[in-house]
Amino acid sequence: MSHGVSTIVRASERPPRILLINPNTTQGVTDLVAGHVRGIAGGAAEIVAVTGRFGARYIASRAASAIAGHAALDALAAHGDGCDAVYLACFGDPGLMALREVSRVPVVGMAEAACRAACGAGGRFAIVTGGVLWGPMLTEFVATLGLSDRLACVRTVAPTGGEIAADPDAALSQLAAACRACAEADGAEAVILGGAALAGLAARIQPAVPVPVLCSVEAGTRAVLAAAGAGGLGRAAPTLASTGLSPALAALLGGA
């Protein structure tokens, strides 16, 4: 009897477990982001980091983003048991609303968390990221949050997130110039440096930019740490008959 009681006490006292989903298929990006998240969280949470099982190496188009949404759902179904919150660690938040629809615990998207953190600082914000196709995609994303009137601009640099992750030093000057232009030409009062592959670069760019530069990875981490302490949502996934999905995802969508 005493053994059972002690087990319950230990379970209740464990730090929250956060499922970190990188919905692209590059393990190096998962490792990069997870390292930064663990550094920010310290001992306040256990981070379970997973990489997309299928899809694009890097997400830099609408098609890649659509596939990544499926990969994120697949990862939740396979790895979500026992987790207290989910961190969708991809700027652009592919599949965010679908994850929230089926998850029994809070789901935080990196891009949404960063945009809301930027708004909390007051004034208008801008976004800088890698990959030219992200410009219209992120403008539309901000509109879905109802924050278009707070968005000063979205500026992109030519290197994709994957290329920046492979050689961040080569992209620093371009990223810094884009961030400065957001402040000086577009009137932004804060700039989000967006992208999992750009983790840790905001602090390096900040000295060259006259307004605060927010790291999207850090903003999402702080939001998911807060969400993990809020408890489960107490809801079941809607039932959906399906064909061809992974067994875990079919079971989740089937209400099993």
Secondary structure by P-SEA (a helix, b strand, c coil): caaaaaaaaaaaaccbbbbbbcccccaaaaaaaaaaaaaaaccccccccccccccccccccaaaaaaaaaaaaaaaaaccccccbbbcccccccaaaaaaacccbbbbbaaaaaaaaaaaaccbbbbbbcccccaaaaaaaaaaacccccccbbbbccccaaaaaaccccaaaaaaaaaaaaaacccccbbbbccccccccccccccccccccccaaaaaaaaaaaaaacccccccccccccccccaaaaaaaacc
